[in-house]
Amino acid sequence: MWKIYDISMTIQPNMPVFNRNEAGQPVIRNVANHGETDGVYESRLDLNLHTGTHVDAPLHMVKDGATIEKIGLEELVGTARVVDLTHCQAFITKEDLEQLGLQRNEWVLFKTRNSYSDEFEFDFVYLREDGTRYLVDIGVRGIGTDALGIERAQKEYPTHRTLFRNSIIIVEGLRLADVTPGTYLMVIAPLKLAGVEAAPARALLLGST
């Protein structure tokens, strides 16, 4: 038997968005409401591709980088380790990561204090450049963070760009408050888009009961 953890954010009006930018809020508009001429109920969604839980593609930060359809589903399904970094107050460093015993080709999901806030926090915990280079050196496959961004307060976006240039996948906007640190089966299913730099995703963890 499996216990299923839905670790994705709910897409809805007034949800947390990066920098609390009102222009980034999803807009859900009713376009048919069982009227005499249509007879059905339908809605239309206007959505930034970095809304909520989403997968970033290299094009997001690297000129002429790969687009989202270049990330295969086989790269987004498999075992992943949730690690407890709730003690980190501002950023995640190499020293923080060295203590975790991370392995080559491992997916790692950061559980921080970000998971316990229902608002966008301008001082969210992020992955600092030295932590990024450590993860590149040990050769992780992918990184998931419970913030809406993987970095802030770093000129030239070295965290994003270093990960992208080393073919490490980035997933942002996870919700891990109810997940105990440990190893799980992970399924991340981005919308099937092409030619763009990101895609919203449904993210699940499955743990044995």
C-alpha positions, 0 to 999 in steps of 0.5 A: 500500500502507498500513502500519497502526498500531494506536494503541489500548490492549488491554483486559485485566485489570491494564491501566493505568487512571486514577489506578491505581484498582483499581475502574476495572480492567476485569473479564472474566468467563467465563460459559460454558465448553463445559459440558454445558448450554451447549456454547459459550464466552462472556465478560462484560465490566465496563468503565468508559467511560473505560478505555484508548483512548476518545473523550470527549463534552462531557457528561463535563465540561459539565452538559447537554453533548452525549452520545457519539452526537452525534459523527459518524464523519465527524468521526473519520475523516480526515487527522491529524498526529502531532507530537513533543512528547517534550521536554515533561516536565510539560505542553504549552504555547502556546509548544510548539505555536506551533512546530509550524505547526498549521493550522485544521481539523487533527487533531493527535495528541500524541506525548509521553513518555507513550507509552513507559510501560506504567504509569499515571504520576501526573505524565503530560504534559498540555495546559496551559490556555494551550496549549488556548486557542491550539488553540481560536484556530487552530481545530483539529478534534480532539486526541488524547493518549497520556495517559489524561487530557488534563489534571491539576492544573488547577482546574475542568478548563479544558482539557476544558471549553474544548475541549468548549465550542468543539466540539473532539473529545478522544481519550485513551489513544493509543499512539504509541511506534512512530509517526513524527511526520507525517501519516496517515489516521486512523480512530477507531471508538468503541463505538456507544453512546448517552446517555453521556459517553464510549466506548472506541474502536479507533484506527488510523493508516494511512501509505503505504509 
